[in-house]
Amino acid sequence: MRVSSTMMIDNYLTQTNNVYEQQTKLMEQSDGSKLHRPSDDAIGYSKYLRYSDSKAENNQYQENVKTGLSWMKNTDSAMVDMTDRLKTIVDKTMQAANDTNTEDDMRALSKEILGAVQQVVSDGNTQVNGRYLFSGQADLTQPFVTSVEEKDRGVIKFLDEKQAEFFNKVTQFLTLKDEEGNEYYLNTRTGDYYTRDFVQEGYKDVIISGSATVRPGDAAGKLALGTDFVGISEYFDNMGVINDDGKAWTGDYSGKELKLATITQTVVTYKGDTKHISMTKENGQQDQTSDTVNVNGLDLCGTDLFDDKFSGNKQSGSAMMNNLYALVKRVESGDSRWLQTDGVTVSNNAHDDVVISETKLAARSQVYTDVKSMLEDRALTVTGDISEIADTDVAQLSVLLNTITTIYSMSLAVGSRVLPMSLADYL
C-alpha cells in the first residue's frame, strides 16, 4: 500500500489532537471535579445527580429543622415566664383565700394578681422578627387583645376532681341566682340545676349512702333545654359575655325568680387562628402532631363552659385568661369563700394548662433535635458519596497530566522534524 505524505500528516494531526484533547480534559479536572458533562462518565454522572439532589433536599430539611427549633425555643421561653407568673397567681390566690385577710390585704393581693395576669397576656403576645408566636398561622396579627371597658360575663362554677367524678365528669356548671342572692348551679348539658349546698357538701352524703354518681332526684329542678333555657350560645358569646337575651332570661325555683349570674370584668379576645405551623423535617407522610412547631391560643388557653364542644359556640382561644381576670375581680371584692373553692381551682387549672402545653412543645422539640442530628449524619454520608464519585484524585491527576503533557510536547517536536516540508518551505 502506498503511503502518501498527506496521509502521514493527517494521521499525525489526528493523534496529536487526541493527545491534546486528553490534556484538556485533565486540565479541566484541576478545579477539583472530574465530572463536568455526562460524557465524562455516564454512570458516575447519573449517580452524581442523584446524590446532589439528596444533598439539596437534606440541606432544606436542615434549614426547616433549624427554623423550627428556633421557633420552639422562643415559644418555650415565653411559656416558662408564663408558668412563673402563674405560680405567683396560685400562691397569691391561696393567700387571698384566707379568711383573716383585711380589705387592704385583699386589695393589695388583687393588684399583685392583676399584674401577674397582665404579664401572662403580654407573654401571649410575644413576637420574634415581627411574627407572633401564639397566633397560629395568622402570625402577623397580635393574638390577645384586652377590652378597654369591663364587660358582664357569665359566672362559672368550677368543680374539683371529686365533684367532677360525682357529676359524671362534668367539670363546670353555669351559675344562676335568685332575687335573694342564693346561688344555683346549672348543668348545661342536661338542664339539671342544683343548690349551692348540695354541690359543695351535700353530694358527699349521697356518696356515703352508696351512690357514686348523681341521681335524678338530687337536682333542685330541671330547665327544659330548648324552651326555658335554649343553651349557652343563645345567651353568651364564646368568651362568656352575656347578651340582651341572657340579661332578660328568667327561670323559676319554688316561686323564686332565677337569673343568669354575671361578673363585670376585663375580657380578652383572641385574634389569631387555631391552625398550626408545620416545618417538614424528613421524607414520608407528614405527622401534624410531631411536625407542629407552634402553640396557638386554643392550645395555650383551652376551653371552658362558654366555648367547649357542648356550648354551640366556636372556640375562643382565650378561656384561661378570661377566667384569670374573673379571679382578679373575686379577690378585689374579697370573696374568700369563692376563692377557697373555685379560685384555687381556676389558678391551678391555668397553671396546669400552660405546663401541659409546654410539655407537649418540649416533646416536639426533642423530636426535631433528634432529626437534626440524623440529618447532619446523613449530610456527611451524602457528601462522602459525592466526593467519591466526582472529586479529583490530585496525585493521580498530577502524574497523568505530566505524562500527557510530555507526550504532547514530544509529538510536536518530532512532527516539526519528520513531517515532509510543503512547497512553501522550498520557495
LUMKE-891061 format. One line per field, with one value per residue (C-alpha): residue number from 1; residue in one letter; chain; x, y, z. Coordinates in nm, 2 decimals. Example, Ala and Ser with C-alpha at 12.3 -4.5 7.8 and 13.67 -1.06 7.14 Angstrom:
seq 1;2
type a;s
mol A;A
c1 1.23;1.37
c2 -0.45;-0.11
c3 0.78;0.71
This chain:
seq 1;2;3;4;5;6;7;8;9;10;11;12;13;14;15;16;17;18;19;20;21;22;23;24;25;26;27;28;29;30;31;32;33;34;35;36;37;38;39;40;41;42;43;44;45;46;47;48;49;50;51;52;53;54;55;56;57;58;59;60;61;62;63;64;65;66;67;68;69;70;71;72;73;74;75;76;77;78;79;80;81;82;83;84;85;86;87;88;89;90;91;92;93;94;95;96;97;98;99;100;101;102;103;104;105;106;107;108;109;110;111;112;113;114;115;116;117;118;119;120;121;122;123;124;125;126;127;128;129;130;131;132;133;134;135;136;137;138;139;140;141;142;143;144;145;146;147;148;149;150;151;152;153;154;155;156;157;158;159;160;161;162;163;164;165;166;167;168;169;170;171;172;173;174;175;176;177;178;179;180;181;182;183;184;185;186;187;188;189;190;191;192;193;194;195;196;197;198;199;200;201;202;203;204;205;206;207;208;209;210;211;212;213;214;215;216;217;218;219;220;221;222;223;224;225;226;227;228;229;230;231;232;233;234;235;236;237;238;239;240;241;242;243;244;245;246;247;248;249;250;251;252;253;254;255;256;257;258;259;260;261;262;263;264;265;266;267;268;269;270;271;272;273;274;275;276;277;278;279;280;281;282;283;284;285;286;287;288;289;290;291;292;293;294;295;296;297;298;299;300;301;302;303;304;305;306;307;308;309;310;311;312;313;314;315;316;317;318;319;320;321;322;323;324;325;326;327;328;329;330;331;332;333;334;335;336;337;338;339;340;341;342;343;344;345;346;347;348;349;350;351;352;353;354;355;356;357;358;359;360;361;362;363;364;365;366;367;368;369;370;371;372;373;374;375;376;377;378;379;380;381;382;383;384;385;386;387;388;389;390;391;392;393;394;395;396;397;398;399;400;401;402;403;404;405;406;407;408;409;410;411;412;413;414;415;416;417;418;419;420;421;422;423;424;425;426;427
type m;r;v;s;s;t;m;m;i;d;n;y;l;t;q;t;n;n;v;y;e;q;q;t;k;l;m;e;q;s;d;g;s;k;l;h;r;p;s;d;d;a;i;g;y;s;k;y;l;r;y;s;d;s;k;a;e;n;n;q;y;q;e;n;v;k;t;g;l;s;w;m;k;n;t;d;s;a;m;v;d;m;t;d;r;l;k;t;i;v;d;k;t;m;q;a;a;n;d;t;n;t;e;d;d;m;r;a;l;s;k;e;i;l;g;a;v;q;q;v;v;s;d;g;n;t;q;v;n;g;r;y;l;f;s;g;q;a;d;l;t;q;p;f;v;t;s;v;e;e;k;d;r;g;v;i;k;f;l;d;e;k;q;a;e;f;f;n;k;v;t;q;f;l;t;l;k;d;e;e;g;n;e;y;y;l;n;t;r;t;g;d;y;y;t;r;d;f;v;q;e;g;y;k;d;v;i;i;s;g;s;a;t;v;r;p;g;d;a;a;g;k;l;a;l;g;t;d;f;v;g;i;s;e;y;f;d;n;m;g;v;i;n;d;d;g;k;a;w;t;g;d;y;s;g;k;e;l;k;l;a;t;i;t;q;t;v;v;t;y;k;g;d;t;k;h;i;s;m;t;k;e;n;g;q;q;d;q;t;s;d;t;v;n;v;n;g;l;d;l;c;g;t;d;l;f;d;d;k;f;s;g;n;k;q;s;g;s;a;m;m;n;n;l;y;a;l;v;k;r;v;e;s;g;d;s;r;w;l;q;t;d;g;v;t;v;s;n;n;a;h;d;d;v;v;i;s;e;t;k;l;a;a;r;s;q;v;y;t;d;v;k;s;m;l;e;d;r;a;l;t;v;t;g;d;i;s;e;i;a;d;t;d;v;a;q;l;s;v;l;l;n;t;i;t;t;i;y;s;m;s;l;a;v;g;s;r;v;l;p;m;s;l;a;d;y;l
mol A;A;A;A;A;A;A;A;A;A;A;A;A;A;A;A;A;A;A;A;A;A;A;A;A;A;A;A;A;A;A;A;A;A;A;A;A;A;A;A;A;A;A;A;A;A;A;A;A;A;A;A;A;A;A;A;A;A;A;A;A;A;A;A;A;A;A;A;A;A;A;A;A;A;A;A;A;A;A;A;A;A;A;A;A;A;A;A;A;A;A;A;A;A;A;A;A;A;A;A;A;A;A;A;A;A;A;A;A;A;A;A;A;A;A;A;A;A;A;A;A;A;A;A;A;A;A;A;A;A;A;A;A;A;A;A;A;A;A;A;A;A;A;A;A;A;A;A;A;A;A;A;A;A;A;A;A;A;A;A;A;A;A;A;A;A;A;A;A;A;A;A;A;A;A;A;A;A;A;A;A;A;A;A;A;A;A;A;A;A;A;A;A;A;A;A;A;A;A;A;A;A;A;A;A;A;A;A;A;A;A;A;A;A;A;A;A;A;A;A;A;A;A;A;A;A;A;A;A;A;A;A;A;A;A;A;A;A;A;A;A;A;A;A;A;A;A;A;A;A;A;A;A;A;A;A;A;A;A;A;A;A;A;A;A;A;A;A;A;A;A;A;A;A;A;A;A;A;A;A;A;A;A;A;A;A;A;A;A;A;A;A;A;A;A;A;A;A;A;A;A;A;A;A;A;A;A;A;A;A;A;A;A;A;A;A;A;A;A;A;A;A;A;A;A;A;A;A;A;A;A;A;A;A;A;A;A;A;A;A;A;A;A;A;A;A;A;A;A;A;A;A;A;A;A;A;A;A;A;A;A;A;A;A;A;A;A;A;A;A;A;A;A;A;A;A;A;A;A;A;A;A;A;A;A;A;A;A;A;A;A;A;A;A;A;A;A;A;A;A;A;A;A;A;A;A;A;A;A;A;A;A;A;A;A;A;A;A;A;A;A;A;A;A;A;A;A
c1 0.00;0.14;0.15;0.15;0.28;-0.08;-0.18;0.12;0.02;-0.35;-0.26;-0.01;-0.26;-0.53;-0.31;-0.18;-0.53;-0.63;-0.34;-0.43;-0.80;-0.68;-0.46;-0.75;-0.98;-0.72;-0.67;-1.04;-1.01;-0.77;-1.08;-1.13;-1.41;-1.36;-1.72;-1.82;-2.05;-2.24;-1.99;-1.71;-1.87;-2.23;-2.29;-2.10;-2.27;-2.62;-2.51;-2.37;-2.70;-2.90;-2.66;-2.67;-3.05;-3.03;-2.79;-3.00;-3.31;-3.12;-3.00;-3.36;-3.47;-3.18;-3.29;-3.65;-3.54;-3.32;-3.60;-3.85;-3.61;-3.56;-3.94;-4.00;-3.71;-3.86;-4.21;-4.08;-3.90;-4.23;-4.42;-4.16;-4.22;-4.60;-4.56;-4.36;-4.63;-4.90;-4.71;-4.73;-5.10;-5.15;-4.96;-5.14;-5.48;-5.40;-5.32;-5.63;-5.85;-5.75;-6.05;-5.82;-5.73;-5.84;-5.99;-5.65;-5.48;-5.73;-5.68;-5.31;-5.33;-5.57;-5.32;-5.04;-5.25;-5.37;-5.01;-4.93;-5.23;-5.14;-4.79;-4.93;-5.13;-4.82;-4.62;-4.90;-4.83;-4.46;-4.32;-4.00;-3.89;-4.24;-4.42;-4.64;-4.57;-4.92;-5.13;-5.14;-5.08;-5.21;-4.87;-4.87;-5.18;-5.15;-5.33;-5.46;-5.64;-5.79;-6.11;-6.08;-6.40;-6.51;-6.80;-7.06;-6.95;-7.13;-7.01;-6.87;-6.88;-6.56;-6.58;-6.28;-6.18;-6.42;-6.71;-6.65;-6.63;-6.97;-7.13;-7.04;-6.72;-6.87;-6.62;-6.81;-7.16;-7.33;-7.42;-7.78;-7.91;-8.24;-8.36;-8.22;-7.87;-7.88;-7.67;-7.77;-7.55;-7.68;-7.55;-7.60;-7.57;-7.87;-8.07;-8.05;-7.96;-7.85;-7.84;-7.51;-7.52;-7.56;-7.28;-7.04;-7.12;-7.45;-7.31;-7.08;-7.38;-7.50;-7.16;-7.17;-7.52;-7.37;-7.42;-7.10;-7.27;-7.55;-7.91;-8.21;-8.38;-8.07;-8.14;-8.33;-8.50;-8.47;-8.48;-8.62;-8.34;-8.48;-8.77;-8.68;-8.31;-8.20;-7.83;-7.51;-7.47;-7.82;-7.73;-7.35;-7.07;-6.77;-6.59;-6.88;-7.01;-7.38;-7.62;-7.95;-8.15;-7.93;-7.99;-8.36;-8.38;-8.56;-8.63;-8.82;-8.73;-9.00;-9.16;-8.83;-8.71;-8.38;-8.15;-7.81;-7.53;-7.27;-6.95;-6.81;-6.46;-6.19;-6.23;-5.95;-6.03;-5.81;-5.75;-5.53;-5.65;-5.63;-5.42;-5.07;-4.74;-4.56;-4.20;-4.13;-3.82;-3.79;-3.94;-4.25;-4.60;-4.64;-4.75;-4.90;-4.85;-4.47;-4.43;-4.61;-4.37;-4.61;-4.86;-5.18;-5.43;-5.65;-5.35;-5.25;-5.58;-5.80;-6.18;-6.44;-6.82;-6.87;-6.68;-6.64;-6.79;-7.12;-7.17;-7.27;-7.01;-6.68;-6.37;-6.25;-5.88;-5.87;-6.07;-5.79;-5.71;-6.07;-6.11;-5.80;-5.95;-6.26;-6.03;-5.89;-6.24;-6.32;-6.00;-6.08;-6.43;-6.28;-6.49;-6.28;-6.55;-6.53;-6.15;-6.13;-6.31;-6.33;-6.05;-5.79;-5.92;-5.90;-5.54;-5.43;-5.60;-5.45;-5.10;-5.16;-5.29;-4.97;-4.75;-4.92;-4.87;-4.51;-4.45;-4.60;-4.38;-4.08;-4.16;-4.18;-3.87;-3.68;-3.81;-3.66;-3.34;-3.30;-3.39;-3.13;-2.86;-2.98;-2.98;-2.63;-2.51;-2.69;-2.52;-2.18;-2.27;-2.41;-2.11;-1.88;-2.07;-2.04;-1.67;-1.61;-1.77;-1.69;-1.38;-1.04;-0.75;-0.49;-0.19;-0.31;-0.41;-0.07;0.10;-0.14;-0.12;0.27;0.27;0.02;0.19;0.53;0.38;0.22;0.54;0.74;0.48;0.51;0.89;0.90;0.64;0.83;1.13;0.98;0.68;0.76;0.81;0.54;0.60;0.61;0.91;1.11;1.00
c2 0.00;0.34;0.59;0.95;1.25;1.37;1.05;1.09;1.44;1.36;1.06;1.28;1.56;1.31;1.16;1.49;1.63;1.32;1.38;1.75;1.66;1.42;1.70;1.95;1.71;1.65;2.03;2.06;1.83;2.07;2.25;1.95;1.78;1.50;1.52;1.82;1.66;1.33;1.21;1.22;0.92;0.84;0.61;0.82;1.14;0.99;0.89;1.24;1.40;1.17;1.24;1.62;1.61;1.42;1.68;1.97;1.81;1.73;2.09;2.22;1.98;2.10;2.46;2.37;2.20;2.49;2.74;2.51;2.47;2.85;2.90;2.64;2.78;3.13;2.98;2.78;3.09;3.28;2.98;2.95;3.31;3.24;2.94;3.16;3.42;3.15;3.01;3.36;3.37;3.03;3.14;3.47;3.30;3.07;3.38;3.56;3.25;3.31;3.44;3.65;3.90;4.25;4.47;4.63;4.29;4.18;4.50;4.46;4.09;4.17;4.43;4.17;3.91;4.16;4.24;3.88;3.82;4.12;3.97;3.64;3.82;4.01;3.68;3.55;3.84;3.76;3.81;3.73;3.91;4.06;3.73;3.65;3.31;3.22;3.35;3.02;3.08;3.43;3.52;3.88;3.95;4.03;3.73;3.86;4.19;4.31;4.51;4.88;4.86;4.58;4.36;4.15;3.79;3.47;3.31;2.95;2.71;2.51;2.16;1.99;1.64;1.47;1.68;1.62;1.25;1.26;1.47;1.23;1.40;1.75;2.00;2.33;2.45;2.78;2.99;3.11;3.34;3.41;3.75;3.68;3.62;3.24;3.05;2.75;2.56;2.45;2.15;2.30;1.95;1.81;2.11;2.00;2.26;2.21;2.41;2.55;2.35;2.02;2.09;2.20;1.95;1.76;1.53;1.38;1.24;1.07;0.91;0.79;0.64;0.42;0.61;0.71;0.94;1.20;1.06;1.22;1.32;1.51;1.81;2.11;2.14;2.10;2.35;2.22;2.28;2.43;2.61;2.77;2.75;2.72;2.69;2.88;3.02;3.17;3.39;3.41;3.46;3.23;3.45;3.43;3.79;3.79;3.94;4.11;3.79;3.65;3.95;3.92;3.54;3.42;3.08;2.96;2.77;2.72;3.05;3.24;3.40;3.28;3.48;3.42;3.54;3.77;3.94;4.26;4.21;4.27;4.03;3.90;3.84;3.60;3.74;3.46;3.13;2.78;2.64;2.50;2.58;2.27;2.27;1.95;1.77;1.45;1.24;1.04;1.11;1.42;1.39;1.71;1.60;1.59;1.84;2.12;2.39;2.65;2.68;2.87;3.03;2.73;2.51;2.76;2.86;2.56;2.59;2.64;2.62;2.90;2.77;2.39;2.14;2.14;2.51;2.57;2.85;2.84;2.81;3.14;3.07;3.29;3.09;3.06;3.43;3.54;3.31;3.46;3.81;3.68;3.56;3.91;4.05;3.80;3.88;4.25;4.20;4.00;3.68;3.44;3.18;3.16;3.17;2.87;2.65;2.79;3.03;2.77;2.55;2.83;2.93;2.56;2.48;2.78;2.68;2.31;2.42;2.61;2.33;2.07;2.29;2.34;1.97;1.89;2.15;2.01;1.66;1.80;2.00;1.68;1.51;1.80;1.78;1.41;1.47;1.75;1.50;1.24;1.50;1.61;1.25;1.20;1.51;1.37;1.04;1.21;1.44;1.14;0.97;1.28;1.31;0.95;0.99;1.34;1.46;1.45;1.23;1.51;1.28;1.07;1.38;1.52;1.21;1.18;1.55;1.55;1.23;1.36;1.70;1.53;1.32;1.62;1.82;1.53;1.49;1.85;1.83;1.51;1.63;1.95;1.75;1.44;1.57;1.64;2.00;2.18;2.36;2.69;2.57;2.51;2.85
c3 0.00;-0.09;0.20;0.08;0.28;0.31;0.49;0.72;0.81;0.86;1.09;1.28;1.33;1.44;1.71;1.82;1.86;2.06;2.30;2.32;2.40;2.68;2.81;2.80;2.99;3.26;3.29;3.35;3.65;3.81;3.96;4.19;3.99;3.74;3.62;3.40;3.15;3.12;2.86;3.11;3.29;3.21;3.51;3.75;3.64;3.69;4.05;4.10;4.00;4.24;4.53;4.45;4.47;4.80;4.94;4.83;4.99;5.31;5.33;5.30;5.58;5.80;5.74;5.83;6.15;6.24;6.19;6.38;6.67;6.69;6.69;6.96;7.17;7.17;7.24;7.53;7.68;7.67;7.83;8.10;8.20;8.20;8.43;8.67;8.67;8.72;9.01;9.16;9.09;9.26;9.57;9.59;9.54;9.84;10.05;9.94;10.03;10.40;10.60;10.82;10.54;10.58;10.29;10.25;10.23;9.96;9.75;9.77;9.66;9.38;9.24;9.26;9.09;8.83;8.74;8.70;8.48;8.26;8.22;8.12;7.85;7.75;7.72;7.50;7.26;7.23;6.88;6.71;6.39;6.37;6.39;6.69;6.84;6.96;6.67;6.48;6.11;6.14;6.29;6.18;6.40;6.77;6.93;7.26;7.30;7.63;7.64;7.71;7.92;8.15;8.04;8.20;8.18;8.30;8.62;8.60;8.89;8.88;9.02;9.19;9.10;9.35;9.25;8.88;8.93;9.11;8.85;8.56;8.46;8.42;8.55;8.51;8.59;8.50;8.80;8.85;9.12;9.28;9.40;9.74;9.60;9.66;9.40;9.19;8.95;8.61;8.42;8.07;7.92;8.09;8.21;8.58;8.84;9.20;9.51;9.62;9.94;9.75;9.51;9.79;10.06;10.01;9.73;9.99;10.18;9.86;9.82;10.18;10.12;9.85;9.52;9.34;9.09;9.10;9.09;8.91;9.24;9.36;9.13;9.27;8.94;8.56;8.28;7.96;7.72;7.40;7.58;7.92;7.86;7.49;7.56;7.62;7.27;7.29;7.58;7.59;7.33;7.32;7.58;7.82;7.76;7.82;7.56;7.60;7.58;7.85;8.07;8.02;8.08;8.39;8.54;8.84;9.16;9.42;9.32;9.32;9.00;8.87;8.66;8.50;8.73;8.59;8.69;8.55;8.44;8.17;7.87;7.65;7.28;7.07;6.73;6.59;6.44;6.57;6.29;6.33;6.16;6.03;5.91;5.73;5.87;5.67;5.39;5.43;5.54;5.75;6.11;6.24;6.60;6.56;6.28;6.46;6.58;6.73;7.01;6.93;7.16;7.19;7.28;7.54;7.70;7.64;7.66;7.92;7.96;7.71;7.41;7.46;7.21;7.41;7.41;7.05;7.03;6.83;7.04;7.18;7.23;7.54;7.80;8.06;8.05;8.09;8.39;8.54;8.51;8.68;8.96;8.99;9.04;9.31;9.50;9.46;9.61;9.90;9.82;10.02;10.02;9.63;9.64;9.88;9.63;9.27;9.30;9.39;9.11;8.85;8.93;8.94;8.61;8.44;8.56;8.46;8.11;8.03;8.18;7.96;7.65;7.75;7.79;7.45;7.29;7.47;7.33;6.97;7.02;7.12;6.80;6.60;6.79;6.72;6.35;6.33;6.45;6.19;5.91;6.00;5.98;5.65;5.51;5.59;5.42;5.10;5.08;5.10;4.82;4.60;4.68;4.59;4.25;4.15;4.33;4.16;4.28;4.29;4.30;4.01;3.81;3.86;3.72;3.43;3.34;3.35;3.13;2.87;2.86;2.80;2.52;2.36;2.37;2.22;1.95;1.85;1.85;1.64;1.40;1.33;1.22;1.05;0.85;0.48;0.40;0.20;-0.13;0.06;0.25;-0.08;-0.21
